[in-house]
Amino acid sequence: MLSFELFESDGTKVENVLLMDSNNDPNGFFNDTDFALFLLSVLKASHTYTVRIEYSADGEVDSKEWRFTTRSTKEAR
């Protein structure tokens, strides 16, 4: 993994995150291909976010992007 980023619908990067991989996993469970993005604040309800990841595999650099929408506060109850 070269980068893992989360963006708000207006393109603003969500900065209050912790990116965990095998280098900073306090429990030592992650291997070289494991990673997780932990949010340090609550996401907005009924809001669409974009995830972008860039990675290297077999000597080639590639990227993926996807979107997800959070539930409304009414649905979360």
N, C-alpha and C positions, 0 to 999 in steps of 0.2 A: 504494500500500500504506500503510495506516495503522498496522497492527500485525501482527506475526507471532510467535506464541508456541508453545512446546512444553511439554507438561505430563506428569508421571509419572502412573501409573494411579491414585494416590491424590489427584490434583488439584494436587500441588505443581508450581509452575512451575520448569522447568529454567533456571537463571540463567546458567550458564557457557557462553554462546553469543556469537557475533559475527554481527550482522545486517549484511549488505553490500547496498548499493544503489548507484545512480549517484553519490550524494554522497560515498561513501567507498571506491569501487572503486579500488584503487591502480594498476590497469592501464588504467583508462578504457574497459573493454569494455562495461559495463552501460549500458543506456539508461534512460529514466524509468520503464519498466514492468518492469525486471529487478530481481530481488532473490534473495538466498540466505541461508540460516541455517546457519552453520558451528558445529558443536559443538566446544568447547574441552576436552571430556573424553569418555571412552568411555561409550556407552550400556550399560545393563544387558542381559545376555543373557536371552532368553525373557521379555521384558518388553513390555507394551503401553503405548504413548505416544499422546497426543492432540495434534494440531496445530490451532491456531486462527489464522485470518487474517482481518483486517478490511481492506477496501479501498474505494476510491471509483472508480466508473466512470460516465461520462456524467452526472456530477452527483449520482449516487445512492450511498449508503453501503450496502455489503452485507458479508456474512461467510460463511466456509466453515469447516467443521470435519471432520477425518477422523482415523482411528486407524491405527496400524501396530504390528506386533509384531516385535521383533528375533528373530533366530535364536538357538537354543541354542548354547552353546559347542561341543557335539558336532557340530552341523550346520556350524558355521563353519570347521571343520578341513578 
